[in-house]
Amino acid sequence: MPLNRIERILAFVVATVAGISIIAIVAIFIGRASNADFTGGVWPTVAVLPGIGLPLALIGLIVFLIVTAVRRSRLARDGGE
């Protein structure tokens, strides 16, 4: 069953936000291992990004599941047209 445009965009946004957050977590691990200075540069942003991105990805995933469930129930009710 193909996804409609809203579902594709929502899935892409969720995957992108979650992916960037995971990359930020990996960057923090690498930075800590190399004794980087986390007080300046882009490190404060990288440190905050997973705390904002992962909850947003979770909310987006829940919205995606709701939108998909509503679409499927409408298709089942209308006879699959």
N, C-alpha and C positions, 0 to 999 in steps of 0.2 A: 504494500500500500504506500504510494508516494506521499511525501510530506508536502504540505502547502508552503507558500512563501514565508508566512509568519513563523511556522515551526522550523523551517530551515534557518532563518535568521536567528531565532532564539537559540537553537542548538549550536550554531556557529559562535554566537556571543558567549554562551556558557562555556564552551570548550576553549575559546580564546582566553577568557578571564581566568579560568582554572589553570590553563597551561602557563600563562604568564606568572601566576602566583606560585606554581610549583617551580618554575625556573628561578624565581626570586628566592625561594627556600633553598634551592641547591646553591645559588650564589652566596647566600649567607653562610652555608656550611663551608664552602670553599674559602670565603673571606675569613671565617674564624680559624680555619686550619692554617691559613697563611698569615695570621696575626695582623689583619688589615685594621686600619683606624676607622671605626664606624661613626665617628663624630662629625665627619665632613664629607663633602662630595655628594654622590648619589646614594650613599649607604643608608642615610635615614629614610629615604623614599623606598629603597629596596626592603628595608626592615619592616616598614608599615604596610607594604603592598599585600602580603599574604593575609594579614589581619582584616583587610577590607575586601580583597578579591575572593577569597574562599567563601565567606558568607554570602557575597553577592552571587557567586556561582551556584551555591546551594539553593538560594531563593529562585534564581533563574531556572534551575533544574526542576524545582517544584512547579513553577509556572508552566514550564514545557510539558510536564506530565499531565497537568490539569487541562491544558489546551488540547493535547493529544487525546485524552480521555473524552472530552466533550465532543471533539470531532468524530471520534469512533462511535460514540453513542448516537450522535445524529445520523451517521451513515447507517447504523444498524436499524434505527427507528424508521428511516426513509426507505429501507429495503436495499441499501447498497448502491443507490444510483449515483 
